[in-house]
Amino acid sequence: MKKIRIQYADDDTSSIRRLLKLRIPSLLCGLVLGFLLSFVASRFEAVLAENIAVAFFIPFIVYLADAVGTQTQNIYARDLKSGKASFKTYFLKESVLGVVLGLIFASLTALILMLWFQSVELTLAVSLGVLGAIASAPLIALIICEVLELEREDPAVWAGPIATVVQDTVSVLIYGLIATVVIL
């Protein structure tokens, strides 16, 4: 059986044409998934109309989850290329890290929001949204990197655009659902 090699993007040795060929497909996929994200966000119009402050924290929650997911994705993709990565080990450790980081940042968020807005409902919605988004981020990053590796795609090229938009969508969905239950 012939082993199919992954073609890694390498700015040092690859031509611009080759880099474009490797990067454009994942970005086009991200474009389509970005429209899905916009659709998901539009489903929470009622809660946004009820309390416009809910909208203030969408970028905040999305950013925190992306930052956590990007850390996981970069470390795992690097270790995949070196052959040192164990999906099971990463999955277990990153699951714990996601929950612990989620609890830390949700607690800090709750403290700041209670002082800022003095609204239990908004504080609860945002802090639980932070917890859920951050807790899910490492798992999404890992799963996407692993699937790409199994499909013989370069996780360093594909995972960024795909994991980002998937995590953004999941973060908005988690936050929107929590805000709907807590505020409406």
C-alpha positions, -999 to 999 in steps of 0.1 A, spaced: 0 0 0 14 33 -11 15 60 17 1 93 7 22 122 19 8 154 33 19 184 14 29 209 40 29 246 33 64 261 37 69 298 30 107 292 29 106 267 0 72 269 -17 63 293 -45 36 318 -40 15 299 -66 19 267 -45 11 285 -13 -21 299 -29 -31 265 -41 -27 251 -6 -44 280 12 -74 290 -10 -95 258 -6 -95 261 32 -103 298 31 -132 292 6 -145 265 30 -142 291 58 -162 316 37 -191 292 34 -189 283 71 -188 320 79 -222 325 63 -234 296 85 -221 316 115 -240 346 104 -271 325 101 -267 311 136 -262 346 151 -293 358 133 -314 332 152 -309 351 184 -326 383 173 -352 381 201 -327 380 230 -307 408 214 -338 429 210 -347 422 247 -312 432 260 -288 449 236 -259 444 261 -260 407 251 -245 418 218 -216 436 234 -201 403 246 -203 382 214 -168 393 202 -154 388 237 -167 353 240 -157 344 204 -122 358 210 -115 339 243 -127 306 228 -106 312 196 -75 320 217 -78 288 237 -86 267 206 -57 283 186 -32 274 214 -44 238 213 -44 237 175 -9 251 171 7 228 197 -11 197 184 -4 205 147 33 210 156 34 177 174 16 159 146 43 170 121 70 158 145 52 125 150 50 130 188 13 136 191 -11 112 209 -47 121 202 -59 103 233 -34 120 256 -42 154 241 -79 148 243 -78 140 280 -55 168 290 -71 194 267 -106 185 280 -94 192 316 -75 224 305 -106 236 286 -129 232 317 -103 247 341 -96 277 318 -133 281 313 -140 282 350 -112 307 356 -123 331 329 -160 327 336 -153 336 372 -133 367 363 -160 377 338 -187 373 364 -169 395 389 -162 422 363 -198 422 349 -215 423 383 -194 454 391 -200 469 356 -237 461 349 -251 450 382 -272 426 363 -275 390 375 -291 378 343 -264 394 320 -236 382 343 -250 347 343 -255 346 305 -221 359 297 -201 340 323 -218 307 314 -212 315 277 -175 320 284 -174 287 303 -191 267 275 -172 283 247 -138 279 263 -145 244 275 -154 233 240 -126 251 221 -97 227 227 -118 197 217 -130 213 185 -94 223 176 -81 187 183 -109 170 164 -105 192 134 -67 188 134 -70 150 138 -96 147 110 -74 168 87 -43 147 95 -63 115 88 -75 130 55 -38 138 46 -43 176 47 -19 199 63 -35 209 97 -14 240 98 -31 253 67 -66 239 70 -72 239 108 -69 277 112 -98 288 89 -120 257 96 -115 255 134 -119 292 138 -152 294 121 -165 262 137 -155 274 171 -170 308 164 -203 292 154 -203 269 185 -194 299 208 -223 320 194 -246 291 196 -237 283 232 -239 319 242 -271 326 223 -289 296 238 -277 304 273 -287 341 269 -321 331 255 -328 308 285 -315 333 311 -328 366 297 -360 358 279 
